[in-house]
Amino acid sequence: MRLNEVVYTDAVPVDGYGAGFFRVGGAIREGAILTGAAGTVSWGGYEDRAALLALAGNVDVLFVGTGVEIAHIPADLRQALETAGIGVEVMNSPAACRTYNVLLSEGRRIALAALPV
């Protein structure tokens, strides 16, 4: 079997997560996060639309991690993101982190907004 080292060029992967935190690029971040090529910042949750809409033109898909369980995001938030040209994929936070890391390793234009588990 041949193993290839994964190289991340534009952003850093989510290394881990736990109760109330994420580890991104080796740094612990408490609470919800928004991460992508522009870096990692704290995210204010669904009400923090400005941070998500600022991604327009820079990402093709935003993965939204809804915590432990998958849940719907507010319909008006989804509509605003899609109107801005941002594709939205909603899943629980563990799945969102894994999917983000895989597509990040492929060099895709993506971002992750995730609520902690």
MARTIPA-956615 format. One record per residue (C-alpha): residue in one letter; z, x, y; residue number from 1. Coordinates in steps of 0.1 Angstrom, whole numbers, padded with zeros to 4 digits. Each point is the difference from the previous one (the first is absolute). Example, Ala and Ser with C-alpha at 12.3 -4.5 7.8 and 13.67 -1.06 7.14 Angstrom:
MARTIPA-956615
r=a	w=0078	u=0123	v=-0045	k=1 $
r=s	w=-0007	u=0014	v=0034	k=2 $
//
This chain:
MARTIPA-956615
r=m	w=0000	u=0000	v=0000	k=1 $
r=r	w=-0009	u=0013	v=0034	k=2 $
r=l	w=0024	u=-0007	v=0029	k=3 $
r=n	w=-0011	u=0001	v=0036	k=4 $
r=e	w=0023	u=0006	v=0030	k=5 $
r=v	w=0000	u=-0028	v=0024	k=6 $
r=v	w=-0007	u=0010	v=0036	k=7 $
r=y	w=0008	u=-0022	v=0030	k=8 $
r=t	w=-0021	u=0008	v=0030	k=9 $
r=d	w=0008	u=-0025	v=0028	k=10 $
r=a	w=0035	u=-0013	v=-0008	k=11 $
r=v	w=0030	u=0006	v=-0022	k=12 $
r=p	w=0008	u=-0021	v=-0032	k=13 $
r=v	w=0030	u=-0021	v=-0007	k=14 $
r=d	w=0021	u=0022	v=-0023	k=15 $
r=g	w=0026	u=-0026	v=-0009	k=16 $
r=y	w=0020	u=-0030	v=0011	k=17 $
r=g	w=0033	u=-0016	v=-0007	k=18 $
r=a	w=0024	u=-0026	v=0013	k=19 $
r=g	w=-0007	u=0000	v=0038	k=20 $
r=f	w=-0021	u=0032	v=0003	k=21 $
r=f	w=-0033	u=0017	v=-0006	k=22 $
r=r	w=-0006	u=0037	v=-0005	k=23 $
r=v	w=-0033	u=0009	v=0017	k=24 $
r=g	w=-0013	u=0036	v=-0001	k=25 $
r=g	w=0035	u=0011	v=-0011	k=26 $
r=a	w=0018	u=-0017	v=0030	k=27 $
r=i	w=0023	u=-0029	v=-0005	k=28 $
r=r	w=-0007	u=-0031	v=0021	k=29 $
r=e	w=0025	u=-0028	v=0002	k=30 $
r=g	w=-0013	u=-0036	v=0002	k=31 $
r=a	w=-0036	u=-0012	v=0003	k=32 $
r=i	w=-0028	u=0025	v=0006	k=33 $
r=l	w=-0035	u=0002	v=0013	k=34 $
r=t	w=-0019	u=0031	v=-0013	k=35 $
r=g	w=-0035	u=0013	v=0001	k=36 $
r=a	w=-0021	u=0027	v=0015	k=37 $
r=a	w=0018	u=-0003	v=0034	k=38 $
r=g	w=0033	u=0008	v=-0017	k=39 $
r=t	w=0031	u=-0020	v=-0011	k=40 $
r=v	w=0021	u=-0022	v=0023	k=41 $
r=s	w=0026	u=-0027	v=-0004	k=42 $
r=w	w=-0015	u=-0034	v=-0002	k=43 $
r=g	w=0016	u=-0032	v=0015	k=44 $
r=g	w=-0013	u=-0023	v=-0028	k=45 $
r=y	w=-0024	u=-0029	v=0004	k=46 $
r=e	w=0010	u=-0005	v=0036	k=47 $
r=d	w=-0012	u=0035	v=0009	k=48 $
r=r	w=-0037	u=-0010	v=0002	k=49 $
r=a	w=-0009	u=0025	v=0028	k=50 $
r=a	w=0006	u=0030	v=-0023	k=51 $
r=l	w=-0022	u=-0015	v=-0027	k=52 $
r=l	w=-0028	u=-0011	v=0024	k=53 $
r=a	w=-0001	u=0035	v=0015	k=54 $
r=l	w=-0014	u=0011	v=-0033	k=55 $
r=a	w=-0033	u=-0019	v=0007	k=56 $
r=g	w=-0030	u=0024	v=-0001	k=57 $
r=n	w=0020	u=0026	v=-0018	k=58 $
r=v	w=0006	u=-0016	v=-0034	k=59 $
r=d	w=-0020	u=-0022	v=-0023	k=60 $
r=v	w=0029	u=-0014	v=-0020	k=61 $
r=l	w=0037	u=-0005	v=0007	k=62 $
r=f	w=0022	u=-0003	v=-0030	k=63 $
r=v	w=0030	u=-0022	v=0007	k=64 $
r=g	w=0031	u=0005	v=-0023	k=65 $
r=t	w=0021	u=-0031	v=0001	k=66 $
r=g	w=0032	u=0015	v=-0016	k=67 $
r=v	w=0011	u=-0006	v=-0036	k=68 $
r=e	w=-0021	u=-0031	v=-0005	k=69 $
r=i	w=-0035	u=-0008	v=0011	k=70 $
r=a	w=0000	u=-0026	v=0028	k=71 $
r=h	w=-0025	u=-0014	v=0024	k=72 $
r=i	w=-0001	u=0015	v=0035	k=73 $
r=p	w=-0002	u=-0024	v=0030	k=74 $
r=a	w=-0035	u=-0016	v=0001	k=75 $
r=d	w=-0004	u=0008	v=0037	k=76 $
r=l	w=0008	u=0036	v=-0006	k=77 $
r=r	w=-0026	u=0002	v=-0028	k=78 $
r=q	w=-0025	u=-0017	v=0023	k=79 $
r=a	w=0007	u=0023	v=0029	k=80 $
r=l	w=-0005	u=0031	v=-0022	k=81 $
r=e	w=-0032	u=-0013	v=-0016	k=82 $
r=t	w=-0014	u=-0009	v=0034	k=83 $
r=a	w=0007	u=0035	v=0012	k=84 $
r=g	w=-0021	u=0013	v=-0030	k=85 $
r=i	w=0029	u=0011	v=-0021	k=86 $
r=g	w=-0001	u=-0010	v=-0037	k=87 $
r=v	w=0034	u=-0011	v=-0013	k=88 $
r=e	w=0014	u=0004	v=-0035	k=89 $
r=v	w=0034	u=-0015	v=-0007	k=90 $
r=m	w=0021	u=0011	v=-0030	k=91 $
r=n	w=0036	u=0009	v=-0007	k=92 $
r=s	w=0011	u=0033	v=0016	k=93 $
r=p	w=0000	u=0021	v=-0032	k=94 $
r=a	w=-0035	u=-0010	v=-0009	k=95 $
r=a	w=-0011	u=0005	v=0037	k=96 $
r=c	w=0014	u=0035	v=0000	k=97 $
r=r	w=-0018	u=0009	v=-0033	k=98 $
r=t	w=-0033	u=-0015	v=0012	k=99 $
r=y	w=0003	u=0017	v=0034	k=100 $
r=n	w=0005	u=0034	v=-0017	k=101 $
r=v	w=-0030	u=-0004	v=-0023	k=102 $
r=l	w=-0024	u=-0010	v=0027	k=103 $
r=l	w=0014	u=0026	v=0024	k=104 $
r=s	w=-0008	u=0027	v=-0025	k=105 $
r=e	w=-0036	u=-0013	v=0000	k=106 $
r=g	w=-0002	u=0005	v=0038	k=107 $
r=r	w=-0002	u=-0037	v=0008	k=108 $
r=r	w=0008	u=-0013	v=0035	k=109 $
r=i	w=0032	u=-0019	v=-0008	k=110 $
r=a	w=0035	u=-0007	v=0012	k=111 $
r=l	w=0032	u=-0013	v=-0015	k=112 $
r=a	w=0025	u=-0024	v=0016	k=113 $
r=a	w=0029	u=-0005	v=-0024	k=114 $
r=l	w=0033	u=-0018	v=0000	k=115 $
r=p	w=0027	u=0018	v=-0020	k=116 $
r=v	w=0011	u=-0011	v=-0035	k=117 $
//
